[in-house]
Amino acid sequence: MELDILIEDDRWAALDLASLATRAIEATLQDQNIQAAELSVLGCDDVRIKALNCDFRGKAAATNVLSWPEDDLAPDQDGDAPQVPRPDHTGTIGLGDIAIAYDTCAREAVQQNKPMTDHVTHLLVHGTLHLLGYDHIRDLDATRMEAIEVKILGSMGLPDPY
């Protein structure tokens, strides 16, 4: 796995975002049988993620995590699983980018009475699944995605976040 980490907010460095991201993304890729992938993670604050959310989703609000898949792997409307990503000529699958906001994550962790590292790990798994075509707009898709998240987090020794 090739993982590019960009830290814009120093609080992420203190939390060791690089290690959390590596562990969460590797566990997700292993669960999804992805051998060689390339993606990036941006550790930012609420100001930055609000701007990104506004620019890319038209929502002028901060959020916890955003993802930009390199390819649209979303399933057809019949409720099937997402499409399998295809590697490039080098055998690597370009997945896309994830941005995660420290302020929102910290606030949610306190509100949900969870360790910050557990919450961030869950959101990185969640964001990676979005890059792989999973979504939670429809109830069936949300149920599927949540079950996969719980399984991956369980394999990492973390509790059910729901």
N, C-alpha and C positions, 0 to 999 in steps of 0.2 A: 504494500500500500504506500502510495505517495501522498503525504499529508502536508499541506502548506498552512502554517498557522500565522496569522497576523494579529498582534495584540495592540489595540489602540488605547485600551484602558489598563493601566498598571495593576489594578486590583485582580485582573485575570492572571497575571504572572504570579502574584502572591498565592493564588488558588491552584496554580500549576495546571492551567487550561490545557497545555500541550499533552500532559499525561492523561488527563481525563478524556480528552478528545480521542487520543490514540486508542485507549482502552475501549471506549464506547463504540467507536467506529469499527474497530477490528472485530468486536463481538457481533456487531450488526452484520458486517460483511460475511463473517463466518456463518452466522445463522442463515443468511440468504445465499450461501454457496458462491460468493464472489471471491475470486482468487486474487486478482490484481486490479486495483482501483486507484483513481487519482481524484482528490478533492481538496477544497480549502475551507478553513474555518476562520472567521473574523470574530475576535473578542472585543466587543465595543460597549458603549454605554447607552442609556435610553435616548439621549439626544440624537446619536447617530442612527440607532435602529428606527427611531420615529421618522427620520428623514428617508431612510431606505423603504420603510413601510409605506410612506406617502408616495414616493417616486414609483415604486413597483406594484403596489396594491391599491393605491388611491385611498389609503387609510391614514389619517393624520393622528396616529396614536403610537405610543411605544408598545412593543410586544416582547415576548421572551425569546423567541427564535424564529428566524426566517430561513428559507432555503430556495435555491435557484438551481433546478436540475439542468444538466447539460442537454439531456434528451427527454422528451415527453414519454414516459413509460406508463402512463395512466392506463388502466384497463378499459376495455370497451364498456358500454353502458349496461351490459348484461350481468355485471357484478363479478366478473372473473378477477383473478389476481392480476397484478400489474405485469406488463411485458417484461421479458428477461432482457437485461441490458447486453449490448453486443460490444465486444472489445474492438479496439482499433487494430491497425496493422502490426503494432508492437505487442498485442495481447492485453493491453491495459484498457480498462473501462473508465472513461472520463465521467464522473458523476455530477460534479457541479460545486456549488458553494453554499456554505451555511454561515449565518451571522447570529450571534447570541449576545444578549444585553445583560450586563452585570446587574444593573439597578433593579430591573424587573425580576430577574432570577432570584436575587437576594430577598426582595420583598415577598415573592411567592413562597420561597423556602420558609420564611418566618411565619407567614400566614398559614401554611400547610403543616407547620411543625415538622419539617424535614431537614436533614443535614443539607447544606448548600451543595456539597459534592454529589450527593445522591440525586438531587433535583437537576443539577446541570448534566449529570450523566444521562438521566432520563431524557432531557431535552435534546441532547446530542444524538441519542438513539432515534428519537422522534424525527429530528431533522434529516438524519441519514435515510430513514425509511421514506421520507418525502422525496429525497433525491432518487430513490429506487421506484417511485411511482405510486406509493401508498398515499392515501388521503383519508380524511375523516368527515367529509361533507355529508355523505349519506350514512344512515345508521348502520347498514351492513358493512360499509367500508370502515367506519369508526370502530365497530366491534372487532373486525379483523385486525386492524392496525393496533388497537389496544392489546389484544391477545398476544400479538407478536412482540410488542414492547415488554409486556410482563414476562414472557418466556426469555427474552434476551437478558433483561435485568436480573431475572432469577438465576440464569447461567453465570452471572457476574457476582452472585451472592447478595443482590440488592432486593429490597422488598417491593411488593406490588405498589406502584405509585398511585393507583386509583383506589 
